[in-house]
Amino acid sequence: RLTAYKQRTTPLVEGSVLYVSGDRMVAEQTKQPYYVVHVDVSAASLASAGNLTLQAGMPAEVFIRTDERTTFDYLTAPVTSYLRRAMREPL
């Protein structure tokens, strides 16, 4: 979502994540944490959004889709992680 434009009238624009910073950053003025992300915006998606102009450094809200996980996966992840490391001898 391009935050420089009106949220109600501007559709979502799709893209692909090219880079995510390894460390979390903190804005000096607001103390809000954030990550630096480089996104390659889909030309077709941008064209369908109308007359939008993009500029380098323009702020945006980015929703990053990750692997799907079930509630069961969330609940059992600590146990399965522990069991994977259990009963092993150091090399």
Secondary structure in CASP SS format (residue, H / E / C, confidence):
PFRMAT SS
TARGET T0000
AUTHOR 0000-0000-0000
METHOD secondary structure of the structure
MODEL  1
R C 1.00
L E 1.00
T C 1.00
A C 1.00
Y C 1.00
K C 1.00
Q C 1.00
R C 1.00
T C 1.00
T C 1.00
P C 1.00
L C 1.00
V C 1.00
E C 1.00
G E 1.00
S E 1.00
V E 1.00
L E 1.00
Y E 1.00
V E 1.00
S C 1.00
G C 1.00
D C 1.00
R C 1.00
M E 1.00
V E 1.00
A C 1.00
E C 1.00
Q C 1.00
T C 1.00
K C 1.00
Q C 1.00
P E 1.00
Y E 1.00
Y C 1.00
V C 1.00
V E 1.00
H E 1.00
V E 1.00
D E 1.00
V E 1.00
S C 1.00
A H 1.00
A H 1.00
S H 1.00
L H 1.00
A H 1.00
S H 1.00
A C 1.00
G C 1.00
N C 1.00
L C 1.00
T C 1.00
L C 1.00
Q C 1.00
A C 1.00
G C 1.00
M C 1.00
P C 1.00
A E 1.00
E C 1.00
V C 1.00
F C 1.00
I C 1.00
R C 1.00
T C 1.00
D C 1.00
E C 1.00
R C 1.00
T C 1.00
T H 1.00
F H 1.00
D H 1.00
Y H 1.00
L H 1.00
T H 1.00
A H 1.00
P H 1.00
V H 1.00
T H 1.00
S H 1.00
Y H 1.00
L H 1.00
R H 1.00
R H 1.00
A C 1.00
M C 1.00
R C 1.00
E C 1.00
P C 1.00
L C 1.00
END
